[in-house]
Amino acid sequence: MAHTNTVLAQLLKLIPRHEFQTLSNQHHHGQKLRKVSRWDQLVSLFMAQLTGRQSLRDIEANMNAQSDHRYHLGVGRIAKTSLARVNEKQPYTLYEALFGKLVKRCQGVSPKHKFRFKNPLFSLDSSLIDLSLSLFPWSDHNRHRGAVKLHIGLDHRGHFPAFATLTEGRCHDVPVGRAFDFPKGSIVIIDKGYTDYNWYKLLTEIEIFFVTRQRTNALYRVVERHPVKRGQGLTSDQVIELTGNQLKNKSMPKLRRVGYRDPETGKHYVFLTNHFGLAAKTIADVYRDRWQVELFFKAIKQNLKIHAFVGNSPNAVLTQSWIALFAYLLLSFLKFQSKTGWTEQRILRLLQANLFSKKDLMTLISPSPPEPANPATQFRLWAC
């Protein structure tokens, strides 16, 4: 009979151990670790993400209760004091780098987005992760609230985070958006909170397209007007020049202005883009698909542990947050490989119930369809 490791051990095999060790050596601070290694830290906090462990004591008890399985996980006995020390002292950048490695693997197996155009499509947005000021005094967002901010560039080929960073809660979105290195030819869906006309000019110059909403106080002049299909909800399709006083001498590129009225809500939207090749209705549909990034924030906050933190220092909070993002990417990778159409949440629930069972991982998340019942057998049972 073939030997099968636990589901958790099979999950961790998706991370090449030599690759992790290389990153661990690159992102190490201070003396050599003796009691809890970075691999011990990853396994413990990753397990905590999947099973909903709430504290260091809870993680310690759960890991040490699995003494029969720790050998196959490559970890030793976990002490909460040693784990707390590693969380506080060893740089979180290890897991930021590990996240980047797994992004590339996800991009290699992810499906296409739902639109006909071939350009990569991303949504850019951010969300606050609330913290208690009494426990996290360094996280001062305003007088009454502490927070860190999670910035995401969501890849619509599978709806997983291809770009991510964590900043102070008071950090403005635009500088972070500028730092994301979107590939040439991409279309980036941007909320109007990211409005920065100089950035729009830069994106146009480096051949990256954007779709955003126009601010109500924007000053512009209409250069061209194009006919629209009113039956599709479109109200206008124009080429404009921005005319604000601060933009007079900056050689701003011409932009496309598309008006659209949602037939369901009756609300009117006005979009700006530097893409002149797509149909006006496609521009509206692209921006509508930005809702996927809101669904991502909802999913990660509901299903993973980025509210109840097991450490109070900035490094401990960022370590746990990056491991949560890593866990979400791993769930997305399994979703792409299984091709069952299951959501990350459904896969997570299945893993939670089987994490330390010895079942084949791919069989677990890609079960064979049930065999059809034999009508003749059913008839005989009914006759009896």
C-alpha positions in Angstrom: 0.0 0.0 0.0 1.4 3.4 -1.0 2.4 5.7 1.8 0.6 9.1 1.9 1.7 12.0 4.1 -0.7 14.3 5.8 -2.6 16.9 3.7 -0.6 19.6 5.4 2.7 17.9 4.5 1.6 17.7 0.9 0.6 21.3 0.9 4.0 22.3 2.1 5.7 20.3 -0.6 4.4 22.8 -3.0 7.1 25.1 -1.6 10.5 23.9 -2.7 12.5 23.5 0.6 15.8 24.5 -1.0 14.2 27.7 -2.4 12.8 28.5 1.0 16.1 28.0 2.7 17.8 30.3 0.2 15.3 33.0 0.9 15.6 32.3 4.7 19.4 32.9 4.5 18.9 36.1 2.6 16.3 37.5 5.1 18.0 36.6 8.4 18.9 39.0 11.2 21.2 38.3 14.1 22.6 35.1 15.4 21.8 31.6 14.1 18.4 30.4 15.3 18.6 27.4 17.6 15.1 26.5 19.0 12.7 27.6 16.3 13.7 27.9 12.7 12.1 30.0 10.0 10.6 26.8 8.6 9.1 26.0 12.0 7.7 29.5 12.0 6.2 29.2 8.5 4.6 25.8 9.3 3.2 26.9 12.6 1.7 30.2 11.3 0.5 28.6 8.1 -1.3 25.9 10.1 -2.8 28.6 12.3 -4.2 30.4 9.2 -5.8 27.2 7.9 -7.2 26.1 11.2 -8.1 29.4 12.9 -5.7 29.2 15.8 -6.2 32.4 17.9 -3.0 32.7 20.1 0.6 31.5 20.5 -0.5 29.1 23.2 -3.1 27.7 20.9 -0.6 27.2 18.1 1.9 25.6 20.5 -0.7 23.1 21.8 -2.0 22.2 18.4 1.5 21.7 16.8 2.9 19.7 19.8 -0.3 17.5 19.8 0.7 16.3 16.3 4.0 14.7 17.5 3.4 11.7 15.1 3.3 14.0 12.1 5.9 16.7 12.9 8.7 14.5 11.5 7.1 14.5 8.0 6.5 18.3 8.3 10.2 18.9 9.1 9.6 20.7 12.3 10.5 20.1 15.9 8.7 20.8 19.2 7.3 24.4 19.2 7.7 26.7 22.3 5.5 29.8 22.2 8.2 32.0 23.7 10.7 31.0 21.0 8.0 31.5 18.3 7.1 34.9 19.7 10.8 35.9 19.6 11.2 34.9 16.0 8.0 36.7 15.0 9.3 39.8 16.6 12.9 39.8 15.5 13.3 38.0 12.2 12.4 40.1 9.1 8.9 39.7 7.6 10.5 40.3 4.2 11.1 36.5 3.9 7.4 35.9 3.4 7.1 38.9 1.1 9.7 37.3 -1.1 8.0 33.9 -0.8 4.7 35.5 -1.9 6.4 36.9 -5.0 7.7 33.4 -5.9 4.3 31.8 -5.6 2.7 34.6 -7.7 4.8 33.5 -10.6 3.6 29.9 -10.2 0.0 31.0 -10.0 0.4 33.0 -13.2 1.7 29.9 -15.0 -1.5 27.9 -14.3 -4.3 30.6 -14.0 -7.1 30.7 -16.5 -7.8 33.7 -18.8 -10.0 36.6 -17.8 -13.5 36.8 -19.2 -12.9 39.6 -21.7 -12.0 39.1 -25.4 -8.9 41.3 -25.4 -5.6 39.7 -24.5 -4.1 42.5 -22.4 -3.4 41.5 -18.8 -6.1 43.0 -16.5 -5.5 44.2 -13.0 -7.6 46.0 -10.3 -5.8 48.3 -7.9 -7.3 49.0 -4.5 -6.6 49.1 -0.8 -8.3 48.2 2.5 -7.6 49.0 6.1 -6.9 46.2 8.7 -8.2 47.6 12.0 -6.0 47.3 15.1 -6.4 48.3 18.7 -4.4 51.4 19.6 -4.0 50.2 23.2 -2.3 47.0 21.9 -0.6 48.4 18.8 0.3 52.1 19.7 2.6 52.3 16.6 -0.4 51.8 14.3 -1.9 55.3 14.9 -4.3 55.9 11.9 -6.2 58.7 13.6 -7.0 59.7 17.1 -9.4 56.9 17.7 -8.3 54.1 15.5 -5.2 52.0 14.7 -4.7 50.3 11.3 -2.4 49.0 8.7 -3.3 49.2 5.0 -3.3 46.4 2.6 -2.7 47.4 -1.0 -3.5 44.9 -3.8 -3.1 44.6 -7.5 -5.6 41.9 -8.3 -5.0 39.8 -11.4 -8.3 39.0 -13.2 -6.8 35.8 -14.6 -8.1 33.8 -11.7 -8.7 36.8 -9.3 -5.7 36.4 -7.1 -3.3 39.1 -5.7 -0.4 39.5 -8.2 0.9 42.7 -6.4 0.7 43.4 -2.7 2.2 45.6 0.0 1.4 46.6 3.5 1.8 50.1 4.8 0.8 52.4 7.7 -2.9 53.1 7.8 -2.4 56.8 7.0 -0.3 56.1 3.9 -1.8 57.6 0.8 -2.8 55.2 -2.0 -1.2 56.9 -5.0 2.5 56.5 -4.1 1.9 52.8 -3.5 0.1 52.4 -6.8 3.0 54.1 -8.6 5.4 51.5 -7.1 3.6 48.5 -8.6 5.4 47.3 -11.7 2.6 46.4 -14.0 3.7 44.7 -17.3 3.7 46.6 -20.5 0.3 46.6 -22.3 -1.7 45.9 -19.1 -5.1 47.5 -18.3 -5.3 48.7 -14.7 -8.7 49.4 -13.2 -8.3 52.3 -10.7 -10.7 53.8 -8.2 -11.0 57.6 -8.4 -9.3 57.8 -5.0 -6.1 57.2 -7.0 -6.6 60.2 -9.2 -3.2 61.7 -10.1 -3.0 63.2 -13.6 0.8 63.1 -13.6 0.6 59.4 -13.0 -1.9 59.0 -15.8 0.6 60.7 -18.1 3.4 58.4 -17.0 1.2 55.3 -17.5 0.4 56.4 -21.0 4.1 57.0 -21.8 5.1 53.5 -20.6 2.2 51.9 -22.6 0.1 50.9 -19.7 -3.7 51.5 -20.0 -6.0 52.5 -17.2 -9.7 52.7 -16.6 -11.0 55.0 -13.8 -13.9 57.2 -12.8 -13.8 60.9 -13.5 -14.0 63.3 -10.6 -17.0 65.6 -10.6 -14.8 68.7 -10.3 -12.5 67.7 -13.3 -11.9 70.5 -15.9 -11.7 69.4 -19.5 -12.5 70.4 -23.1 -14.3 68.0 -25.5 -12.2 67.5 -28.7 -14.2 64.7 -30.4 -17.6 63.1 -30.0 -18.5 59.6 -31.2 -21.9 58.0 -31.6 -23.0 55.5 -28.9 -25.5 52.7 -28.6 -28.1 54.1 -26.2 -29.7 50.7 -25.9 -26.5 49.5 -24.1 -26.8 52.2 -21.4 -24.1 54.4 -23.0 -24.6 58.2 -22.9 -21.4 59.5 -24.4 -18.1 58.6 -25.9 -15.7 61.5 -26.2 -12.1 62.5 -26.6 -11.1 65.2 -24.1 -8.2 67.4 -23.1 -7.7 68.2 -19.4 -7.7 72.0 -18.8 -6.9 72.5 -15.1 -4.5 75.4 -14.3 -1.9 73.0 -12.9 -1.8 71.0 -16.2 -1.4 73.8 -18.7 2.3 73.3 -19.3 2.6 69.6 -18.7 1.7 68.3 -22.2 -1.1 66.0 -20.9 -2.2 63.3 -23.3 -5.7 63.2 -24.6 -8.1 60.9 -22.8 -11.3 59.1 -23.6 -14.4 60.0 -21.6 -17.2 57.4 -21.6 -20.6 57.9 -20.0 -22.7 55.0 -18.9 -26.0 54.6 -17.0 -26.6 51.4 -15.2 -30.0 50.0 -16.3 -30.4 48.2 -13.0 -29.8 51.1 -10.6 -30.2 54.1 -12.8 -26.9 55.5 -11.6 -24.8 57.4 -14.0 -21.0 56.8 -14.3 -18.3 58.7 -16.2 -15.1 56.8 -17.0 -11.7 58.1 -18.1 -9.3 55.9 -20.0 -6.2 56.2 -22.3 -7.4 53.1 -24.3 -9.0 54.2 -27.6 -9.3 50.7 -29.1 -11.9 49.1 -26.9 -15.7 49.4 -27.4 -17.3 51.9 -25.1 -19.5 49.2 -23.5 -16.3 47.1 -22.8 -14.8 50.1 -20.9 -17.9 50.1 -18.7 -17.9 46.3 -18.3 -14.2 46.4 -17.4 -14.8 48.9 -14.6 -17.8 46.9 -13.3 -15.4 43.9 -12.9 -13.4 45.9 -10.4 -15.9 44.6 -7.9 -13.7 41.4 -7.8 -11.1 43.2 -5.7 -13.8 44.0 -3.1 -14.8 40.4 -3.0 -11.1 39.5 -2.5 -10.8 41.8 0.6 -14.1 40.3 1.9 -12.9 36.7 1.4 -9.4 37.2 3.0 -10.8 39.0 6.0 -13.6 36.4 6.6 -11.5 33.3 6.1 -7.9 34.0 7.2 -6.4 35.5 10.3 -5.6 39.1 9.7 -7.5 40.6 12.6 -6.5 38.5 15.6 -2.7 38.8 15.7 -0.4 36.7 17.8 2.2 39.4 18.3 2.0 43.2 18.9 5.2 44.4 17.2 5.1 45.8 13.6 7.2 42.9 12.4 5.0 40.3 14.0 1.8 41.9 12.4 3.5 42.1 9.0 4.8 38.5 9.3 1.3 37.1 10.0 -0.3 39.3 7.3 2.2 38.1 4.6 1.7 34.5 5.6 -2.1 35.0 5.3 -1.6 36.4 1.7 0.7 33.4 1.0 -2.0 31.0 2.3 -4.6 32.7 0.0 -2.2 32.3 -3.0 -1.7 28.6 -2.2 -5.5 28.1 -2.1 -5.7 29.9 -5.5 -3.0 27.6 -6.9 -4.9 24.5 -5.8 -8.1 25.9 -7.3 -6.4 26.4 -10.7 -4.8 22.9 -10.6 -8.0 21.1 -9.6 -10.2 22.8 -12.3 -13.3 21.9 -10.3 -14.6 25.5 -10.2 -14.5 25.5 -6.4 -13.9 28.8 -4.6 -10.9 29.3 -2.3 -13.3 29.3 0.6 -14.7 25.8 -0.3 -11.2 24.4 -0.6 -10.2 26.0 2.7 -13.2 24.4 4.5 -12.2 21.0 3.0 -8.6 21.4 4.1 -9.6 22.4 7.6 -11.5 19.1 8.1 -8.6 17.0 6.7 -5.4 18.9 7.5 -3.8 16.0 9.5 -5.4 13.1 7.7 -3.4 10.9 5.3 -5.3 11.4 2.1 -4.1 12.3 -1.3 -4.3 16.1 -1.7 -5.3 16.2 -5.4 -7.9 13.4 -5.0 -9.3 15.3 -2.0 -9.8 18.6 -4.0 -10.6 16.9 -7.3 -13.0 14.0 -6.3 -14.2 11.7 -9.0 -17.9 12.1 -9.9 -20.2 9.6 -8.2 -21.1 6.5 -10.3 -24.6 6.6 -11.7 -27.0 4.3 -9.9 -28.0 1.1 -11.6 -31.8 1.3 -12.3 -32.1 -2.5 -12.3 -30.6 -2.7 -8.8 -32.9 0.1 -7.5 -35.9 -1.8 -8.9 -34.9 -5.0 -7.1 -34.5 -3.1 -3.8 -37.9 -1.5 -4.3 -39.5 -4.8 -5.1 -38.2 -6.3 -1.9 
